[in-house]
Amino acid sequence: MLDRCANQATREAVFFLATNTLIVFGLVAFDNALAILEAFPTLFPQVPPLPSPLLLVQALLLPTSKYEDGRIEGLRQGLARLRKKSRSFYLASAFFQGRLRIDLIMLYSFCRVADDLVDDASSTHEAKKWIDKLVEFLDLSYGTDESSKSFRKETFIRNTFPEAAQSALLLLPTAYLPSTPLYDLLKGFETDLYFSSPNNPFPISDEETLRVYASHVAGTVAELFLELVFYHMRQKMSHSQRESITRAGGRMGIALQYVNIARDISVDAGICRVYLPADWLRSKNLKPEDVVRNSTNRQVETLRQQLLDKAMAIYEVNRNAIDQLPTESRGPLRVAVESYVEIGRVLREPSYSVKSGRATVPKVRRLRVAWNALQKG
């Protein structure tokens, strides 16, 4: 009797082990197939929200020799840049799905590579040359000669840019991104060059100059971000609704850039950059040079809070535009915005944690912010 019970228990254990093993391997196969479908749009141009079993099998049986190794490496590099440079957006990116997430990573990768090419240049002259080359890249990307555009663009990238930067340019989805925000982004980089100019070393003269700068370097990225959402979303929106959301997104980008500037006052002062408007400084009997010499005095802290007030006011006015987006992107986008705004909230606290000259949001707090943002849908 005991032997029969033992045998029965063994058979049940083997049965549950086998079925659970099959389920796990099935889920792994499904995830692998879905990753292949999403990663290679040239091989699988159209992927439905719920792929058919036949399409999943086709993806699994695709020979690895047909994988686009350059695209895989570009995605790996883009994700590494995002993880290294922006913890807030890296966390938010995990909640986007499929090709939208891939395109968002590549958009960030391009922006970061372009910024680094200019910032890491050995001289203002070299930085200007990189901006000119990036303008030429955009000219080729948005040129009218479709017959040779792709070949000419790739040749130009291979011959002009460092190898580490090439994938970011090659994988930028210019086919469905508008050109104007990208050109405006480069105008923002040009403003940064004035900080090294003997004629105008502190170009942020007033609040309007600051607003235009923030619009160029951050509002444009928010607009591009939303263009990718519109391209990939399944439900359609009217043109007027899309324009309204895009305008709100551009303003939200400005707010987040104000938070970024408020956080980095000391870091920027260390490289002789002061983004606080000069007329604000004069109201406190300060000059930009005074901030470079001492970025932690009481007057500077007062101006930091003034800038955060501006940021939070813009945020409050435009935050509800997120509710107009489709469900699949609404939550992740809210995570991205709230994660960055939380930096501003931390800067309002009397004694915030500083790491490498920047205020930081503790990891547990970042996760709580992301969770709360997702719960709002």
C-alpha positions as CSV (number, residue, x, y, z in Angstrom):
1,M,0.0,0.0,0.0
2,L,2.8,2.4,0.9
3,D,4.7,1.5,-2.2
4,R,1.6,2.2,-4.4
5,C,1.2,5.6,-2.7
6,A,4.9,6.4,-3.2
7,N,4.7,5.4,-6.9
8,Q,1.6,7.5,-7.4
9,A,3.3,10.5,-5.7
10,T,6.4,10.0,-7.9
11,R,4.3,9.9,-11.1
12,E,2.4,13.1,-10.1
13,A,5.7,14.8,-9.4
14,V,7.1,13.8,-12.7
15,F,3.9,14.8,-14.5
16,F,3.9,18.3,-12.9
17,L,7.7,18.7,-13.5
18,A,7.2,17.8,-17.2
19,T,4.2,20.0,-17.7
20,N,5.8,23.0,-16.0
21,T,8.9,22.5,-18.0
22,L,7.0,22.5,-21.2
23,I,5.1,25.7,-20.1
24,V,8.4,27.5,-19.2
25,F,10.0,26.5,-22.5
26,G,6.9,27.5,-24.4
27,L,6.9,30.9,-22.8
28,V,10.6,31.3,-23.6
29,A,10.0,30.3,-27.2
30,F,7.1,32.8,-27.4
31,D,9.2,35.7,-26.0
32,N,12.0,34.8,-28.3
33,A,9.8,34.7,-31.4
34,L,8.1,38.0,-30.4
35,A,11.5,39.6,-29.9
36,I,12.6,38.5,-33.4
37,L,9.4,39.9,-34.9
38,E,9.7,43.3,-33.2
39,A,13.5,43.7,-33.8
40,F,13.5,43.3,-37.6
41,P,11.0,45.4,-39.4
42,T,12.6,44.8,-42.7
43,L,12.0,41.1,-42.3
44,F,8.6,41.4,-40.7
45,P,7.1,44.7,-41.8
46,Q,3.7,44.2,-40.2
47,V,3.3,42.5,-36.8
48,P,-0.2,42.3,-35.3
49,P,-0.8,42.9,-31.6
50,L,-1.4,39.1,-31.2
51,P,0.8,37.3,-33.8
52,S,-0.5,34.1,-35.2
53,P,1.1,30.8,-34.3
54,L,2.3,30.5,-37.9
55,L,4.1,33.9,-37.7
56,L,5.7,33.0,-34.4
57,V,7.0,29.7,-35.9
58,Q,8.3,31.6,-38.9
59,A,10.2,33.9,-36.5
60,L,11.6,31.0,-34.5
61,L,12.7,29.2,-37.7
62,L,14.4,32.2,-39.2
63,P,18.1,31.4,-39.7
64,T,20.4,33.4,-37.5
65,S,22.4,34.2,-40.7
66,K,19.5,36.5,-41.7
67,Y,19.6,38.5,-38.4
68,E,20.6,42.1,-38.9
69,D,23.7,42.1,-36.7
70,G,24.3,45.8,-37.1
71,R,20.8,46.5,-35.9
72,I,21.2,44.2,-32.9
73,E,24.5,45.9,-32.0
74,G,23.0,49.3,-32.4
75,L,20.1,48.4,-30.0
76,R,22.6,47.1,-27.5
77,Q,24.7,50.3,-27.7
78,G,21.5,52.5,-27.4
79,L,20.3,50.7,-24.4
80,A,23.7,50.9,-22.7
81,R,23.7,54.7,-23.3
82,L,20.3,55.0,-21.8
83,R,21.2,53.0,-18.8
84,K,24.4,55.0,-18.2
85,K,23.2,58.5,-18.9
86,S,19.6,58.6,-17.6
87,R,18.3,56.4,-14.8
88,S,14.9,58.1,-14.9
89,F,14.3,57.4,-18.6
90,Y,15.9,54.0,-18.5
91,L,13.4,53.0,-15.8
92,A,10.5,54.5,-17.9
93,S,11.7,52.7,-21.1
94,A,11.1,49.3,-19.5
95,F,7.3,50.0,-19.6
96,F,7.1,50.7,-23.3
97,Q,6.6,47.7,-25.6
98,G,7.6,46.4,-29.0
99,R,8.8,48.6,-31.8
100,L,7.8,51.8,-30.0
101,R,10.3,51.0,-27.2
102,I,13.0,50.2,-29.8
103,D,12.5,53.5,-31.6
104,L,12.4,55.5,-28.4
105,I,15.7,54.0,-27.4
106,M,17.2,54.8,-30.8
107,L,15.9,58.4,-30.6
108,Y,17.5,58.8,-27.2
109,S,20.7,57.2,-28.5
110,F,20.9,59.7,-31.4
111,C,20.3,62.7,-29.1
112,R,22.9,61.5,-26.7
113,V,25.5,60.8,-29.4
114,A,25.0,64.1,-31.0
115,D,25.3,65.9,-27.7
116,D,28.4,64.0,-26.8
117,L,30.1,64.8,-30.2
118,V,29.6,68.5,-29.5
119,D,30.3,68.5,-25.8
120,D,33.4,66.3,-26.0
121,A,35.0,68.3,-28.9
122,S,38.4,69.6,-28.1
123,S,37.6,73.2,-29.3
124,T,34.6,75.4,-30.2
125,H,35.8,75.1,-33.9
126,E,35.7,71.3,-33.7
127,A,32.3,71.4,-32.0
128,K,30.9,73.6,-34.7
129,K,32.2,71.2,-37.3
130,W,30.3,68.3,-35.7
131,I,27.1,70.4,-35.7
132,D,27.7,71.1,-39.4
133,K,28.2,67.4,-40.1
134,L,25.0,66.5,-38.1
135,V,23.1,69.1,-40.2
136,E,24.4,67.5,-43.3
137,F,23.3,64.1,-42.0
138,L,19.8,65.5,-41.6
139,D,19.9,67.0,-45.1
140,L,20.7,63.6,-46.5
141,S,18.1,61.9,-44.4
142,Y,15.3,64.2,-45.5
143,G,16.5,64.9,-49.0
144,T,14.2,64.4,-52.0
145,D,16.3,62.1,-54.0
146,E,14.8,58.8,-52.9
147,S,16.7,56.6,-55.4
148,S,20.2,57.0,-53.7
149,K,19.3,58.6,-50.4
150,S,19.9,55.5,-48.2
151,F,23.2,54.6,-49.9
152,R,24.5,58.2,-49.7
153,K,23.5,58.6,-46.1
154,E,25.1,55.4,-45.0
155,T,28.3,56.2,-46.9
156,F,28.4,59.6,-45.3
157,I,28.0,58.2,-41.8
158,R,30.6,55.5,-42.3
159,N,33.1,58.1,-43.6
160,T,32.4,60.9,-41.3
161,F,31.5,59.8,-37.8
162,P,33.3,57.7,-35.2
163,E,32.5,54.0,-35.3
164,A,30.9,54.2,-31.8
165,A,28.4,56.8,-33.0
166,Q,27.5,55.3,-36.4
167,S,24.7,53.0,-35.3
168,A,22.8,55.8,-33.5
169,L,22.6,57.7,-36.7
170,L,21.9,54.7,-38.9
171,L,19.0,53.5,-36.8
172,L,17.3,56.9,-36.2
173,P,13.8,56.3,-37.7
174,T,13.8,59.4,-39.9
175,A,11.3,57.8,-42.2
176,Y,8.5,58.7,-39.8
177,L,10.0,61.5,-37.7
178,P,9.6,65.2,-38.7
179,S,12.8,67.1,-39.6
180,T,12.1,70.4,-37.9
181,P,12.5,69.3,-34.2
182,L,15.8,67.6,-35.2
183,Y,17.2,70.7,-36.8
184,D,16.0,72.8,-33.8
185,L,17.8,70.4,-31.5
186,L,21.1,71.3,-33.2
187,K,20.3,75.0,-32.7
188,G,20.2,74.3,-29.0
189,F,23.7,72.7,-29.3
190,E,24.8,75.9,-31.0
191,T,23.7,77.9,-28.1
192,D,25.9,75.9,-25.8
193,L,28.9,76.9,-28.0
194,Y,28.5,80.5,-26.9
195,F,29.7,79.5,-23.4
196,S,33.2,79.1,-25.0
197,S,32.9,82.3,-26.9
198,P,34.9,85.4,-25.8
199,N,32.2,87.7,-27.1
200,N,29.2,86.2,-25.4
201,P,30.3,83.6,-22.8
202,F,27.0,83.6,-20.9
203,P,24.2,83.6,-23.6
204,I,21.2,83.1,-21.4
205,S,20.3,86.7,-21.0
206,D,16.7,86.5,-19.8
207,E,13.8,84.1,-19.2
208,E,12.7,84.1,-22.9
209,T,16.2,83.1,-24.0
210,L,16.1,80.3,-21.5
211,R,12.7,79.2,-22.7
212,V,13.9,79.1,-26.3
213,Y,17.0,77.2,-25.3
214,A,15.0,74.6,-23.3
215,S,12.5,74.3,-26.2
216,H,15.4,73.5,-28.6
217,V,17.2,70.9,-26.4
218,A,14.2,69.3,-24.7
219,G,10.9,70.5,-26.1
220,T,12.0,69.1,-29.5
221,V,12.8,65.7,-28.0
222,A,9.3,65.5,-26.4
223,E,7.8,66.3,-29.7
224,L,9.8,63.6,-31.5
225,F,8.9,61.2,-28.7
226,L,5.2,61.9,-29.3
227,E,5.6,61.5,-33.0
228,L,6.8,57.9,-32.4
229,V,3.8,57.3,-30.1
230,F,1.4,58.5,-32.8
231,Y,3.1,56.4,-35.5
232,H,3.0,53.2,-33.5
233,M,-0.4,53.5,-31.8
234,R,-3.3,51.5,-33.1
235,Q,-6.1,54.0,-32.5
236,K,-6.3,57.0,-34.7
237,M,-6.5,60.6,-33.6
238,S,-7.6,63.8,-35.3
239,H,-4.9,66.1,-36.6
240,S,-6.1,68.9,-34.2
241,Q,-5.9,66.5,-31.2
242,R,-2.4,65.4,-32.2
243,E,-1.3,69.0,-32.5
244,S,-2.7,69.9,-29.1
245,I,-0.9,67.0,-27.4
246,T,2.3,67.8,-29.3
247,R,2.2,71.4,-28.1
248,A,1.6,70.3,-24.5
249,G,4.5,67.8,-24.9
250,G,6.8,70.5,-26.1
251,R,6.0,72.6,-23.0
252,M,6.4,69.6,-20.7
253,G,9.9,69.1,-22.3
254,I,10.7,72.7,-21.3
255,A,9.6,72.0,-17.7
256,L,11.8,68.9,-17.5
257,Q,14.7,70.9,-18.9
258,Y,14.2,73.5,-16.2
259,V,14.4,70.7,-13.6
260,N,17.5,69.4,-15.3
261,I,19.1,72.9,-15.1
262,A,18.1,73.4,-11.5
263,R,19.7,70.1,-10.6
264,D,22.9,70.7,-12.5
265,I,23.7,74.3,-11.4
266,S,26.9,73.2,-9.7
267,V,28.0,70.7,-12.3
268,D,27.4,73.3,-15.1
269,A,29.3,76.0,-13.1
270,G,32.2,73.6,-13.0
271,I,32.5,73.9,-16.8
272,C,31.8,77.6,-16.8
273,R,28.2,77.3,-17.9
274,V,25.4,79.2,-16.2
275,Y,21.9,78.7,-17.5
276,L,20.2,80.9,-14.9
277,P,19.0,84.0,-16.7
278,A,21.4,87.0,-16.3
279,D,18.5,89.3,-15.4
280,W,17.5,86.9,-12.6
281,L,21.1,87.0,-11.4
282,R,21.2,90.8,-11.5
283,S,18.1,90.9,-9.3
284,K,20.2,89.3,-6.6
285,N,23.3,91.5,-7.3
286,L,25.0,88.6,-9.0
287,K,26.8,88.0,-12.3
288,P,27.2,84.6,-14.0
289,E,30.9,84.7,-13.0
290,D,29.8,84.8,-9.4
291,V,27.9,81.5,-9.9
292,V,31.0,79.9,-11.5
293,R,33.0,80.9,-8.4
294,N,30.4,79.8,-5.9
295,S,27.3,77.9,-7.0
296,T,26.1,77.0,-3.5
297,N,25.4,80.4,-1.9
298,R,21.9,81.4,-0.6
299,Q,21.1,83.6,-3.5
300,V,21.8,80.9,-6.1
301,E,19.6,78.5,-4.1
302,T,16.8,81.1,-4.1
303,L,17.1,81.2,-7.9
304,R,17.1,77.4,-8.1
305,Q,13.8,77.4,-6.3
306,Q,12.5,80.2,-8.6
307,L,13.4,78.0,-11.7
308,L,11.7,75.0,-10.1
309,D,8.6,77.1,-9.5
310,K,8.5,77.8,-13.2
311,A,9.0,74.2,-14.0
312,M,6.3,73.0,-11.7
313,A,3.8,75.6,-13.0
314,I,4.4,74.4,-16.6
315,Y,4.1,70.8,-15.5
316,E,0.8,71.4,-13.7
317,V,-0.8,73.1,-16.7
318,N,0.2,70.3,-19.2
319,R,0.3,67.1,-17.3
320,N,-3.3,66.2,-18.1
321,A,-2.5,66.0,-21.8
322,I,-1.1,62.5,-21.1
323,D,-4.6,61.3,-20.4
324,Q,-5.4,61.8,-24.1
325,L,-2.9,59.3,-25.2
326,P,-3.7,55.6,-25.9
327,T,-3.6,53.3,-23.0
328,E,-0.5,51.4,-24.1
329,S,1.7,54.5,-24.0
330,R,-0.1,56.6,-21.4
331,G,1.3,54.8,-18.3
332,P,4.9,54.5,-19.5
333,L,4.9,58.1,-20.6
334,R,3.6,59.1,-17.2
335,V,6.4,57.1,-15.6
336,A,9.0,59.1,-17.7
337,V,7.5,62.4,-16.8
338,E,6.9,61.7,-13.1
339,S,10.4,60.2,-12.7
340,Y,12.0,63.3,-13.8
341,V,9.6,65.7,-12.0
342,E,10.5,63.8,-8.8
343,I,14.0,65.2,-9.1
344,G,12.5,68.6,-8.9
345,R,10.5,67.6,-5.8
346,V,13.7,66.3,-4.2
347,L,15.4,69.6,-4.9
348,R,12.6,71.3,-2.9
349,E,13.4,69.3,0.2
350,P,15.7,71.0,2.8
351,S,18.5,68.4,2.8
352,Y,18.6,66.3,-0.4
353,S,21.1,63.6,-1.3
354,V,23.9,64.8,-3.7
355,K,26.0,62.5,-5.8
356,S,28.7,63.8,-8.2
357,G,27.3,67.3,-7.7
358,R,23.7,66.3,-8.6
359,A,20.7,65.7,-6.5
360,T,19.6,62.1,-6.7
361,V,16.3,60.2,-6.1
362,P,16.8,57.1,-4.0
363,K,16.1,53.9,-5.9
364,V,13.2,52.8,-3.7
365,R,11.6,56.2,-4.2
366,R,12.1,56.0,-8.0
367,L,10.3,52.6,-8.0
368,R,7.5,53.9,-5.9
369,V,7.0,56.9,-8.3
370,A,7.0,54.6,-11.3
371,W,4.4,52.3,-9.6
372,N,2.1,55.1,-8.7
373,A,2.4,56.5,-12.2
374,L,1.4,53.2,-13.7
375,Q,-1.5,52.8,-11.3
376,K,-3.0,56.1,-12.7
377,G,-3.0,54.4,-16.2
